[in-house]
């Protein structure tokens, strides 16, 4: 995976720099999201993997599937990827682009996983505490995992804060067994 990330990084950086110069960071993130979804689709991958297809046919098929959502510069980006046999890297390029965007706009994507649905007041309290701790704005997504028993598991990039009852019980069991 690290090797693919290394290969994808210059493409993500180039797309980011171009989008920033054009003032279209949001538009580019949407285009890359769509292109990554198309590239990740099993049917499309099977079509694009046909050895008899040349790069122009691949780009044409890509543009046809994406429709008007992919502008001329987006099509040129896809063409460059196709020419260099890098279309499968689009999901990684999207991820790296999003990370660059988060650094630029100083926000962090945070996932809150709880045993039960969180009400708005609890979510807002957690968001406020996370903003203070992380020093950036946060984009929150929530999900439910009943196996947590209670509490909340917070994932913010490489940072994981386990405030779940299951996590506390696991730590207690480790202490008792050591």
Z-matrix of the N, CA and C atoms (Angstrom, degrees):
N
C 1 1.453
C 2 1.520 1 110.96
N 3 1.328 2 117.29 1 -41.37
C 4 1.455 3 120.79 2 -179.50
C 5 1.526 4 110.37 3 -60.86
N 6 1.320 5 116.23 4 -36.26
C 7 1.456 6 120.36 5 179.72
C 8 1.528 7 110.55 6 -64.45
N 9 1.333 8 117.58 7 -43.67
C 10 1.460 9 121.06 8 178.59
C 11 1.522 10 111.11 9 -65.32
N 12 1.315 11 116.89 10 -37.83
C 13 1.458 12 120.99 11 177.50
C 14 1.524 13 110.16 12 -63.23
N 15 1.314 14 116.46 13 -40.39
C 16 1.461 15 120.95 14 178.51
C 17 1.518 16 110.94 15 -62.85
N 18 1.320 17 116.92 16 -39.73
C 19 1.463 18 121.14 17 179.00
C 20 1.525 19 110.67 18 -70.56
N 21 1.339 20 117.78 19 -37.92
C 22 1.466 21 122.38 20 -176.12
C 23 1.526 22 112.80 21 -76.81
N 24 1.324 23 117.39 22 -26.51
C 25 1.472 24 121.27 23 -173.39
C 26 1.534 25 114.03 24 -54.94
N 27 1.339 26 120.59 25 -46.59
C 28 1.474 27 118.66 26 -179.85
C 29 1.530 28 113.23 27 -63.06
N 30 1.325 29 116.86 28 -33.76
C 31 1.460 30 119.98 29 178.36
C 32 1.529 31 110.34 30 -68.03
N 33 1.331 32 116.63 31 -43.08
C 34 1.464 33 120.76 32 179.02
C 35 1.524 34 110.23 33 -63.75
N 36 1.319 35 116.08 34 -42.66
C 37 1.467 36 121.19 35 179.97
C 38 1.522 37 110.21 36 -63.71
N 39 1.324 38 117.19 37 -44.41
C 40 1.464 39 121.07 38 179.49
C 41 1.523 40 110.83 39 -62.55
N 42 1.330 41 116.80 40 -44.05
C 43 1.468 42 120.39 41 178.41
C 44 1.522 43 110.28 42 -62.99
N 45 1.321 44 116.69 43 -40.96
C 46 1.457 45 120.90 44 -179.26
C 47 1.530 46 111.10 45 -64.73
N 48 1.326 47 116.66 46 -47.19
C 49 1.467 48 120.67 47 -179.58
C 50 1.527 49 110.01 48 -61.58
N 51 1.326 50 116.96 49 -44.28
C 52 1.465 51 120.61 50 179.15
C 53 1.524 52 110.69 51 -62.61
N 54 1.335 53 117.14 52 -47.08
C 55 1.462 54 121.11 53 -179.08
C 56 1.524 55 111.13 54 -62.58
N 57 1.311 56 116.29 55 -38.87
C 58 1.469 57 120.50 56 179.36
C 59 1.523 58 110.41 57 -65.93
N 60 1.327 59 116.84 58 -43.12
C 61 1.467 60 120.79 59 177.83
C 62 1.523 61 111.44 60 -61.54
N 63 1.329 62 116.19 61 -35.90
C 64 1.459 63 121.11 62 -179.54
C 65 1.529 64 112.29 63 -83.44
N 66 1.324 65 116.81 64 -11.16
C 67 1.468 66 120.83 65 -177.27
C 68 1.523 67 112.33 66 72.15
N 69 1.335 68 116.64 67 28.03
C 70 1.468 69 122.14 68 -175.70
C 71 1.521 70 112.40 69 -122.35
N 72 1.317 71 119.10 70 42.12
C 73 1.464 72 120.86 71 -177.66
C 74 1.526 73 111.64 72 -60.12
N 75 1.327 74 117.04 73 -44.80
C 76 1.462 75 120.40 74 -179.77
C 77 1.522 76 112.15 75 -64.17
N 78 1.326 77 115.86 76 -42.57
C 79 1.469 78 120.92 77 179.19
C 80 1.520 79 110.50 78 -62.72
N 81 1.329 80 116.61 79 -42.95
C 82 1.459 81 120.43 80 -179.79
C 83 1.519 82 111.53 81 -66.70
N 84 1.322 83 116.82 82 -37.70
C 85 1.459 84 118.37 83 177.80
C 86 1.524 85 110.21 84 -63.17
N 87 1.332 86 117.11 85 -39.39
C 88 1.471 87 120.61 86 177.19
C 89 1.525 88 110.89 87 -65.15
N 90 1.337 89 116.15 88 -44.70
C 91 1.472 90 119.31 89 -179.54
C 92 1.530 91 110.84 90 -62.71
N 93 1.328 92 115.86 91 -44.53
C 94 1.466 93 119.00 92 179.05
C 95 1.527 94 111.10 93 -65.37
N 96 1.330 95 117.14 94 -35.28
C 97 1.463 96 120.61 95 176.76
C 98 1.519 97 111.64 96 -61.93
N 99 1.327 98 115.81 97 -45.31
C 100 1.458 99 120.19 98 177.87
C 101 1.528 100 110.78 99 -65.37
N 102 1.322 101 116.58 100 -46.09
C 103 1.468 102 120.42 101 -179.71
C 104 1.524 103 111.06 102 -61.98
N 105 1.337 104 116.78 103 -38.52
C 106 1.465 105 120.22 104 178.61
C 107 1.522 106 110.63 105 -66.44
N 108 1.328 107 116.84 106 -39.33
C 109 1.465 108 120.10 107 177.90
C 110 1.525 109 110.97 108 -64.95
N 111 1.320 110 116.01 109 -41.75
C 112 1.473 111 120.42 110 178.65
C 113 1.533 112 109.66 111 -64.91
N 114 1.331 113 116.76 112 -45.44
C 115 1.470 114 120.60 113 -179.32
C 116 1.522 115 111.50 114 -65.40
N 117 1.326 116 117.09 115 -29.43
C 118 1.455 117 121.28 116 -178.73
C 119 1.517 118 114.14 117 -84.70
N 120 1.332 119 117.21 118 -11.79
C 121 1.456 120 121.21 119 -179.93
C 122 1.526 121 109.95 120 -68.61
N 123 1.323 122 116.43 121 131.40
C 124 1.469 123 121.07 122 -175.54
C 125 1.534 124 112.31 123 -61.66
N 126 1.321 125 117.24 124 -40.39
C 127 1.461 126 120.37 125 179.91
C 128 1.524 127 110.73 126 -65.87
N 129 1.318 128 115.98 127 -42.50
C 130 1.462 129 119.81 128 179.73
C 131 1.525 130 110.75 129 -67.28
N 132 1.320 131 116.65 130 -39.99
C 133 1.466 132 119.94 131 178.26
C 134 1.524 133 110.51 132 -60.87
N 135 1.332 134 116.22 133 -43.12
C 136 1.464 135 120.12 134 179.43
C 137 1.534 136 110.48 135 -62.50
N 138 1.335 137 115.91 136 -40.14
C 139 1.462 138 120.09 137 178.45
C 140 1.529 139 110.76 138 -65.33
N 141 1.321 140 116.93 139 -47.02
C 142 1.468 141 121.34 140 -176.83
C 143 1.525 142 112.82 141 -69.28
N 144 1.324 143 117.26 142 -22.53
C 145 1.464 144 121.46 143 -178.81
C 146 1.531 145 112.99 144 -82.00
N 147 1.323 146 117.11 145 -1.86
C 148 1.459 147 119.67 146 178.99
C 149 1.533 148 109.24 147 -65.86
N 150 1.325 149 116.98 148 125.07
C 151 1.469 150 119.58 149 -175.67
C 152 1.535 151 113.60 150 -66.45
N 153 1.320 152 118.13 151 -23.35
C 154 1.462 153 119.63 152 -177.71
C 155 1.534 154 113.03 153 -79.61
N 156 1.327 155 117.63 154 -9.81
C 157 1.462 156 120.92 155 178.79
C 158 1.526 157 110.50 156 -80.91
N 159 1.340 158 115.36 157 131.32
C 160 1.461 159 118.41 158 173.98
C 161 1.530 160 109.05 159 -89.49
N 162 1.323 161 116.29 160 173.10
C 163 1.462 162 121.49 161 -176.20
C 164 1.523 163 112.26 162 -60.42
N 165 1.334 164 116.87 163 -39.69
C 166 1.466 165 120.66 164 -179.22
C 167 1.528 166 110.99 165 -62.60
N 168 1.316 167 117.52 166 -39.59
C 169 1.470 168 121.05 167 178.90
C 170 1.526 169 110.50 168 -67.38
N 171 1.327 170 116.40 169 -37.42
C 172 1.462 171 119.98 170 178.05
C 173 1.524 172 110.94 171 -64.61
N 174 1.319 173 116.18 172 -44.73
C 175 1.462 174 120.59 173 179.89
C 176 1.522 175 110.12 174 -65.60
N 177 1.321 176 116.67 175 -40.58
C 178 1.463 177 121.17 176 178.75
C 179 1.526 178 110.95 177 -61.74
N 180 1.319 179 116.43 178 -44.06
C 181 1.466 180 120.79 179 178.51
C 182 1.523 181 110.17 180 -64.28
N 183 1.297 182 116.37 181 -42.17
C 184 1.459 183 121.63 182 179.06
C 185 1.524 184 110.39 183 -60.90
N 186 1.334 185 115.94 184 -47.59
C 187 1.467 186 121.16 185 -179.05
C 188 1.526 187 111.09 186 -64.36
N 189 1.315 188 116.50 187 -36.28
C 190 1.463 189 120.17 188 179.74
C 191 1.526 190 110.98 189 -67.07
N 192 1.312 191 116.80 190 -41.99
C 193 1.468 192 120.87 191 179.80
C 194 1.531 193 110.40 192 -68.17
N 195 1.325 194 117.34 193 -40.93
C 196 1.466 195 121.46 194 -177.79
C 197 1.527 196 112.56 195 -76.17
N 198 1.323 197 117.39 196 -26.06
C 199 1.461 198 120.88 197 178.43
C 200 1.519 199 112.26 198 65.00
N 201 1.331 200 115.64 199 -141.80
C 202 1.464 201 121.51 200 -176.58
C 203 1.518 202 113.43 201 -74.45
N 204 1.315 203 117.18 202 -9.20
C 205 1.469 204 120.55 203 -179.05
C 206 1.526 205 111.84 204 -69.84
N 207 1.310 206 116.67 205 -19.92
C 208 1.465 207 122.21 206 -179.96
C 209 1.523 208 107.94 207 -107.60
N 210 1.344 209 116.99 208 107.69
C 211 1.465 210 120.02 209 -178.27
C 212 1.535 211 110.37 210 -78.37
N 213 1.335 212 115.91 211 -175.56
C 214 1.461 213 120.53 212 -175.73
C 215 1.527 214 112.04 213 -60.73
N 216 1.334 215 116.84 214 -42.85
C 217 1.469 216 118.95 215 -179.84
C 218 1.530 217 110.69 216 -67.70
N 219 1.327 218 116.81 217 -34.17
C 220 1.465 219 120.51 218 175.90
C 221 1.522 220 111.18 219 -65.80
N 222 1.333 221 116.52 220 -41.48
C 223 1.467 222 120.66 221 176.82
C 224 1.525 223 110.75 222 -63.65
N 225 1.325 224 116.56 223 -39.00
C 226 1.473 225 119.99 224 177.61
C 227 1.526 226 110.77 225 -64.21
N 228 1.319 227 116.46 226 -38.60
C 229 1.466 228 120.75 227 177.99
C 230 1.525 229 110.00 228 -63.76
N 231 1.332 230 116.41 229 -45.66
C 232 1.469 231 121.01 230 178.46
C 233 1.525 232 110.18 231 -62.89
N 234 1.332 233 116.81 232 -38.87
C 235 1.469 234 120.51 233 178.58
C 236 1.527 235 110.74 234 -62.38
N 237 1.325 236 116.44 235 -41.21
C 238 1.472 237 120.56 236 178.45
C 239 1.529 238 110.06 237 -63.20
N 240 1.337 239 116.06 238 -42.83
C 241 1.460 240 119.86 239 178.06
C 242 1.530 241 111.31 240 -63.46
N 243 1.326 242 116.15 241 -42.13
C 244 1.470 243 120.17 242 179.83
C 245 1.528 244 110.82 243 -63.96
N 246 1.323 245 115.67 244 -42.35
C 247 1.461 246 120.12 245 -179.45
C 248 1.528 247 110.96 246 -61.71
N 249 1.315 248 116.83 247 -35.78
C 250 1.463 249 121.31 248 -178.96
C 251 1.532 250 113.28 249 -94.39
N 252 1.342 251 116.33 250 9.85
C 253 1.475 252 121.84 251 179.17
C 254 1.529 253 111.73 252 59.60
N 255 1.332 254 116.33 253 42.58
C 256 1.461 255 121.60 254 -175.99
C 257 1.527 256 113.73 255 -119.03
N 258 1.309 257 119.03 256 11.88
C 259 1.469 258 120.72 257 -179.91
C 260 1.532 259 113.41 258 -56.37
N 261 1.333 260 119.70 259 -37.14
C 262 1.472 261 118.92 260 178.89
C 263 1.533 262 113.60 261 -64.16
N 264 1.323 263 117.43 262 -14.23
C 265 1.461 264 120.53 263 -179.57
C 266 1.527 265 113.09 264 -81.69
N 267 1.325 266 118.76 265 -3.81
C 268 1.464 267 120.90 266 -175.23
C 269 1.532 268 113.95 267 -55.32
N 270 1.340 269 120.70 268 -41.54
C 271 1.470 270 118.33 269 176.90
C 272 1.533 271 113.24 270 -61.19
N 273 1.321 272 117.45 271 -37.41
C 274 1.465 273 120.90 272 178.92
C 275 1.526 274 109.77 273 -71.77
N 276 1.333 275 116.71 274 -38.54
C 277 1.465 276 121.01 275 177.60
C 278 1.526 277 109.67 276 -61.23
N 279 1.328 278 116.76 277 -42.39
C 280 1.469 279 120.73 278 177.10
C 281 1.518 280 110.99 279 -60.00
N 282 1.307 281 117.10 280 -45.72
C 283 1.474 282 121.36 281 -179.77
C 284 1.528 283 110.65 282 -60.95
N 285 1.317 284 117.23 283 -45.86
C 286 1.466 285 121.14 284 179.83
C 287 1.524 286 111.42 285 -66.41
N 288 1.332 287 116.81 286 -38.90
C 289 1.464 288 121.61 287 176.59
C 290 1.532 289 109.77 288 -60.29
N 291 1.333 290 115.48 289 -44.99
C 292 1.471 291 120.14 290 179.37
C 293 1.526 292 111.17 291 -62.30
N 294 1.317 293 117.67 292 -39.22
C 295 1.467 294 121.00 293 177.48
C 296 1.527 295 111.04 294 -63.78
N 297 1.326 296 117.31 295 -41.27
C 298 1.467 297 120.81 296 176.82
C 299 1.527 298 110.64 297 -64.17
N 300 1.322 299 116.02 298 -40.19
C 301 1.461 300 120.85 299 178.05
C 302 1.529 301 110.81 300 -63.81
N 303 1.318 302 116.42 301 -41.32
C 304 1.471 303 120.77 302 178.70
C 305 1.524 304 110.78 303 -63.10
N 306 1.324 305 117.50 304 -40.56
C 307 1.467 306 120.81 305 177.23
C 308 1.525 307 110.68 306 -64.80
N 309 1.315 308 115.71 307 -43.18
C 310 1.467 309 121.18 308 -178.18
C 311 1.529 310 111.31 309 -64.50
N 312 1.314 311 116.33 310 -44.76
C 313 1.467 312 120.88 311 -175.07
C 314 1.520 313 112.82 312 -96.65
N 315 1.328 314 116.73 313 5.82
C 316 1.456 315 123.72 314 176.56
C 317 1.539 316 112.49 315 51.42
N 318 1.314 317 115.19 316 61.94
C 319 1.454 318 120.31 317 171.21
C 320 1.521 319 109.08 318 -136.35
N 321 1.323 320 114.16 319 159.98
C 322 1.458 321 121.14 320 179.10
C 323 1.520 322 108.11 321 -127.34
N 324 1.323 323 116.02 322 135.22
C 325 1.465 324 120.40 323 174.06
C 326 1.516 325 107.92 324 -82.00
N 327 1.316 326 115.94 325 127.01
C 328 1.456 327 121.68 326 -177.50
C 329 1.522 328 108.61 327 -125.42
N 330 1.328 329 114.82 328 134.64
C 331 1.463 330 120.88 329 175.75
C 332 1.524 331 107.92 330 -110.99
N 333 1.317 332 115.12 331 123.77
C 334 1.467 333 121.46 332 176.12
C 335 1.522 334 107.63 333 -104.78
N 336 1.319 335 115.81 334 119.15
C 337 1.465 336 121.07 335 179.56
C 338 1.518 337 106.30 336 -114.47
N 339 1.315 338 116.17 337 123.76
C 340 1.461 339 119.79 338 -177.95
C 341 1.524 340 109.78 339 -130.30
N 342 1.319 341 114.80 340 164.64
C 343 1.456 342 120.29 341 -179.79
C 344 1.534 343 111.19 342 -72.70
N 345 1.320 344 115.80 343 -28.29
C 346 1.465 345 122.20 344 -179.91
C 347 1.520 346 108.61 345 -135.50
N 348 1.338 347 116.91 346 163.73
C 349 1.457 348 120.32 347 177.05
C 350 1.523 349 110.32 348 -58.30
N 351 1.330 350 116.23 349 132.92
C 352 1.462 351 121.35 350 177.10
C 353 1.526 352 108.97 351 -86.45
N 354 1.338 353 116.24 352 137.09
C 355 1.457 354 118.27 353 175.14
C 356 1.527 355 108.77 354 -79.02
N 357 1.318 356 116.82 355 169.40
C 358 1.461 357 121.42 356 -175.91
C 359 1.521 358 112.74 357 -61.32
N 360 1.327 359 117.54 358 -38.23
C 361 1.463 360 121.18 359 -178.63
C 362 1.536 361 110.77 360 -64.75
N 363 1.324 362 117.09 361 -43.60
C 364 1.471 363 120.76 362 179.50
C 365 1.532 364 110.55 363 -66.62
N 366 1.313 365 116.36 364 -41.24
C 367 1.471 366 120.40 365 178.66
C 368 1.526 367 110.17 366 -62.52
N 369 1.328 368 116.72 367 -45.28
C 370 1.460 369 120.71 368 -179.58
C 371 1.523 370 111.78 369 -63.38
N 372 1.321 371 116.92 370 -38.45
C 373 1.465 372 120.82 371 178.07
C 374 1.531 373 110.03 372 -63.71
N 375 1.333 374 116.99 373 -43.34
C 376 1.462 375 120.95 374 177.41
C 377 1.532 376 111.60 375 -64.78
N 378 1.323 377 116.85 376 -41.23
C 379 1.465 378 121.24 377 179.52
C 380 1.531 379 110.41 378 -61.52
N 381 1.326 380 116.60 379 -43.85
C 382 1.466 381 120.87 380 179.18
C 383 1.529 382 110.74 381 -61.49
N 384 1.323 383 116.75 382 -45.65
C 385 1.469 384 120.66 383 179.37
C 386 1.531 385 111.23 384 -64.24
N 387 1.337 386 117.11 385 -39.48
C 388 1.462 387 120.53 386 -179.94
C 389 1.528 388 111.78 387 -69.08
N 390 1.316 389 117.40 388 -38.09
C 391 1.469 390 120.53 389 176.69
C 392 1.523 391 109.81 390 -59.40
N 393 1.321 392 115.67 391 -42.94
C 394 1.458 393 120.40 392 -179.35
C 395 1.537 394 110.12 393 -66.47
N 396 1.321 395 116.73 394 -45.56
C 397 1.463 396 120.63 395 -176.50
C 398 1.527 397 112.48 396 -69.52
N 399 1.346 398 116.71 397 -41.35
C 400 1.462 399 120.47 398 -176.26
C 401 1.527 400 112.81 399 -86.62
N 402 1.317 401 116.89 400 -20.56
C 403 1.455 402 120.51 401 179.51
C 404 1.518 403 113.99 402 74.14
N 405 1.326 404 118.15 403 17.76
C 406 1.461 405 122.18 404 177.69
C 407 1.520 406 108.78 405 -139.56
N 408 1.324 407 115.51 406 168.47
C 409 1.455 408 119.60 407 169.97
C 410 1.519 409 107.63 408 -69.13
N 411 1.328 410 116.50 409 158.39
C 412 1.458 411 119.38 410 -179.87
C 413 1.526 412 110.23 411 -127.88
N 414 1.314 413 115.36 412 141.07
C 415 1.465 414 123.06 413 170.16
C 416 1.518 415 106.16 414 -104.03
N 417 1.304 416 117.01 415 117.33
C 418 1.457 417 121.17 416 -171.55
C 419 1.521 418 111.25 417 -104.82
N 420 1.323 419 114.86 418 135.25
C 421 1.457 420 121.87 419 166.26
C 422 1.520 421 106.41 420 -121.92
N 423 1.312 422 115.90 421 143.51
C 424 1.462 423 120.08 422 -178.58
C 425 1.520 424 109.46 423 -120.39
N 426 1.318 425 114.84 424 150.83
C 427 1.457 426 120.99 425 174.75
C 428 1.519 427 108.23 426 -149.77
N 429 1.309 428 115.27 427 166.74
C 430 1.462 429 121.68 428 -177.52
C 431 1.520 430 108.80 429 -118.01
N 432 1.330 431 115.85 430 132.64
C 433 1.455 432 123.73 431 174.43
C 434 1.524 433 106.99 432 -135.63
N 435 1.314 434 116.05 433 100.12
C 436 1.461 435 120.24 434 -174.29
C 437 1.524 436 112.75 435 -65.79
N 438 1.331 437 117.74 436 -16.07
C 439 1.463 438 119.53 437 179.09
C 440 1.532 439 112.01 438 -70.70
N 441 1.325 440 117.80 439 -10.98
C 442 1.463 441 120.91 440 177.37
C 443 1.529 442 111.96 441 -72.34
N 444 1.308 443 117.84 442 -16.16
C 445 1.467 444 126.80 443 179.71
C 446 1.531 445 110.48 444 71.60
N 447 1.310 446 118.23 445 -50.38
C 448 1.456 447 123.10 446 178.57
C 449 1.506 448 109.25 447 -167.76
N 450 1.330 449 117.30 448 168.82
C 451 1.450 450 121.65 449 178.86
C 452 1.516 451 112.77 450 82.85
N 453 1.340 452 114.95 451 -166.48
C 454 1.461 453 120.96 452 -174.49
C 455 1.521 454 110.10 453 -136.71
N 456 1.313 455 116.10 454 142.88
C 457 1.458 456 124.25 455 172.32
C 458 1.531 457 106.03 456 -110.63
N 459 1.334 458 117.20 457 126.02
C 460 1.464 459 122.32 458 -176.98
C 461 1.525 460 108.80 459 -114.02
N 462 1.334 461 116.09 460 127.20
C 463 1.468 462 121.07 461 175.94
C 464 1.521 463 108.00 462 -120.77
N 465 1.321 464 115.54 463 120.54
C 466 1.459 465 122.20 464 178.11
C 467 1.524 466 107.33 465 -132.41
N 468 1.321 467 116.40 466 92.01
C 469 1.461 468 120.01 467 -176.22
C 470 1.513 469 110.03 468 65.42
N 471 1.325 470 116.76 469 -123.27
C 472 1.462 471 121.83 470 179.39
C 473 1.519 472 112.43 471 -85.23
N 474 1.321 473 117.30 472 -7.88
C 475 1.458 474 121.75 473 -178.39
C 476 1.522 475 110.54 474 -89.21
N 477 1.321 476 116.07 475 128.78
C 478 1.459 477 121.46 476 176.22
C 479 1.524 478 107.82 477 -126.19
N 480 1.315 479 115.54 478 125.46
C 481 1.457 480 121.57 479 176.77
C 482 1.522 481 106.44 480 -114.07
N 483 1.324 482 115.50 481 112.66
C 484 1.456 483 120.51 482 -176.82
C 485 1.526 484 109.41 483 -100.10
N 486 1.314 485 115.51 484 98.02
C 487 1.455 486 121.38 485 176.94
C 488 1.516 487 110.70 486 -107.64
N 489 1.339 488 115.84 487 24.98
C 490 1.459 489 119.64 488 -178.15
C 491 1.524 490 110.44 489 -87.29
N 492 1.294 491 114.96 490 156.87
C 493 1.465 492 120.15 491 177.66
C 494 1.529 493 110.05 492 -66.45
N 495 1.318 494 117.08 493 -37.83
C 496 1.466 495 120.70 494 177.36
C 497 1.525 496 110.58 495 -60.44
N 498 1.341 497 117.49 496 -43.00
C 499 1.459 498 121.90 497 178.53
C 500 1.518 499 111.82 498 -63.63
N 501 1.316 500 116.54 499 -40.97
C 502 1.469 501 120.44 500 178.85
C 503 1.528 502 110.94 501 -65.91
N 504 1.326 503 116.11 502 -40.16
C 505 1.466 504 119.46 503 178.14
C 506 1.528 505 110.99 504 -65.64
N 507 1.325 506 116.92 505 -39.01
C 508 1.471 507 120.45 506 177.73
C 509 1.523 508 111.47 507 -64.17
N 510 1.332 509 116.82 508 -41.89
C 511 1.469 510 119.79 509 177.87
C 512 1.521 511 111.31 510 -65.53
N 513 1.331 512 117.28 511 -38.61
C 514 1.452 513 121.31 512 178.39
C 515 1.535 514 110.00 513 -64.71
N 516 1.324 515 117.33 514 -42.89
C 517 1.467 516 121.38 515 178.61
C 518 1.523 517 110.95 516 -62.34
N 519 1.349 518 117.47 517 -39.46
C 520 1.465 519 120.36 518 177.83
C 521 1.528 520 111.13 519 -64.19
N 522 1.314 521 117.03 520 -40.19
C 523 1.453 522 120.51 521 178.84
C 524 1.531 523 111.68 522 -65.59
N 525 1.314 524 116.58 523 -40.49
C 526 1.446 525 121.19 524 -179.91
C 527 1.530 526 112.11 525 -68.86
N 528 1.314 527 116.59 526 -32.62
C 529 1.466 528 120.78 527 -178.35
C 530 1.527 529 112.88 528 -84.92
N 531 1.311 530 118.36 529 -11.16
C 532 1.469 531 118.37 530 -178.30
C 533 1.503 532 113.01 531 -95.99
